[in-house]
Amino acid sequence: RFRVLETGSRMIHPGDPVASARGEFVGEVTSCALCPVRRGGGEVQQQVGMAYVLGKAAREGSRLAIYPLPRGKKGAPEENPRDRVRPGDRTVLPEYAEVLPRFRNPDDEPSEGD
């Protein structure tokens, strides 16, 4: 299980690649959804999902970089090799996530009415 650290980030989808904090490819996303989370006296929608990752990247609290691949007709931006990057070139940027415990903490229950 993982939680995307920023709210309002690009939506994560099944098949999106997952890298370790050091940039090593470690797996891919299997599912992701928006979940209500209490924060600062209010409630926000945060992405929570699951991914198949190598064991060493699955430690609770580990940071992951998830690359939300562009969807639709445009597809991913064409990228130049890193030694030929020029101003104005586009690339896919990661959304950062944290590995959660295997089972949800009872204190993280959704608010009443959910």
Backbone hydrogen bonds, N-H to C=O, Kabsch-Sander energy under -0.5 kcal/mol:
donor,donor_aa,acceptor,acceptor_aa,energy
2,F,49,G,-2.5
3,R,98,E,-2.0
4,V,47,Q,-2.4
5,L,96,Y,-2.7
9,S,6,E,-0.6
15,G,29,V,-3.0
16,D,13,H,-2.0
18,V,27,G,-2.7
19,A,65,A,-2.9
20,S,24,E,-2.7
21,A,63,R,-0.7
23,G,20,S,-2.0
26,V,18,V,-2.8
27,G,18,V,-1.4
28,E,52,Y,-1.7
29,V,16,D,-2.4
30,T,50,M,-2.8
31,S,50,M,-1.8
33,A,48,V,-2.4
35,C,46,Q,-2.7
37,V,44,V,-2.9
39,R,42,G,-2.6
42,G,39,R,-1.8
44,V,37,V,-2.9
46,Q,35,C,-2.8
46,Q,44,V,-0.5
48,V,33,A,-2.7
49,G,2,F,-2.2
50,M,31,S,-2.3
52,Y,28,E,-2.3
53,V,51,A,-0.7
54,L,26,V,-1.8
57,A,54,L,-1.8
58,A,54,L,-0.6
58,A,55,G,-1.3
61,G,99,V,-2.7
62,S,59,R,-2.5
64,L,97,A,-2.7
65,A,19,A,-2.8
66,I,64,L,-0.5
66,I,95,E,-3.1
67,Y,17,P,-2.4
69,L,67,Y,-1.0
84,R,81,P,-2.9
85,V,82,R,-0.8
89,D,86,R,-2.2
93,L,91,T,-0.5
95,E,66,I,-3.2
97,A,64,L,-2.6
98,E,3,R,-2.4
99,V,62,S,-2.6
100,L,1,R,-2.3
108,D,105,N,-2.4
109,E,106,P,-1.2
114,D,111,S,-1.4
